[in-house]
Amino acid sequence: MGWFTKKKKGETTEEELQEVETEKEISEVPSETVDTEIPAEIPADEPGEAPAPQKKGFFARLKEGLTKTRNSISDSFNNLFKASELDDDFYDELEETLVMSDMGYETTERIVEDLKARVKEEHIKEAQACRDLVINIIRDQMQVDETAYDFENKKTVVLVIGVNGVGKTTSIGKLAAQYKARGKKVLMAAADTFRAAAIDQLKTWANRAGVDIIAQNEGADPSAVIYDAVAAAKSRNTDILLIDKLAKMRRIITREYPEANVESLIVLDGTTGQNALEQARQFSSVTEINGIIITKLDGTAKGGIAIAIQSELNVPVKYIGIGEQIDDLQKFDPNS
């Protein structure tokens, strides 16, 4: 009996039930590991509000959004290169600065070893001359392949995964609105049926973005939502189907919707530091991850975690969240 046939009869295989439970456990990380408070993610657009301020250009908003992130480590970073000699104290202080910026020990060690090799190769004697070298080493680790966004121009199912409270719903809503504005035919699916708030928030974002959504009641079989969403995407000739959660359904979607590309994006809260890296590790152990969305970089995030994740897991950061507005979810450009 085929998967679609079973779904029509309301059945779910034991294997699929186990996959759902496994991902549910990952998403429900204890509060001591990550802040799982669900933020008020959707700014209200109530009548009578003051007119929105004049829209700023991308680079102006990016600079403004990353101010706190940049300032959190820039002072110590700049002071470091005022040292007169490239001695052990300099390298120790560099390691400490990078670790404190949330890059982690493994990534920091690679950066420092690479720097030492280049210093020796280029016969550099002064610390000041190393500043651009360090920046270039970090930038090289953050490059995004030119094909990273090809999925946006194909018939694609985008699976957006992550623990509660990191901004999945907001990210899906912003992506949907942006794709719709570019003329894409977009459909959303609320497969996170374990949390009523997630369904309601996604419906609000769908309405705000002006796109259709496939959703059922809290506690419904998530795989049934996936079935309905895939069937709807096929019948409506949808360009991009955005699904909240259930990365373990990737193989089923691949089998039942072979004409569609499948892209898995994990959403991570930039303010949680090394916890974000651990979340990425856990999810990557149960499913393929094609890209990362890092949110809340307009807050107190140190930013180094983006470098650590891409360096250690070899998964590119594709989008960054730098504010509350729809346009504040931007493609990541390490050279900007």
PyMOL commands that set and color helices and strands:
alter all, ss='L'
color gray80, all
select helices_A, chain A and resi 3-8+14-27+58-65+67-80+88-100+105-122+127-141+150-153+168-181+196-209+222-235+247-256+270-272+274-284+304-313+326-328
alter helices_A, ss='H'
color red, helices_A
select strands_A, chain A and resi 156-161+186-189+212-214+240-244+261-269+291-295+317-321+329-331
alter strands_A, ss='S'
color yellow, strands_A
deselect
rebuild
show_as cartoon
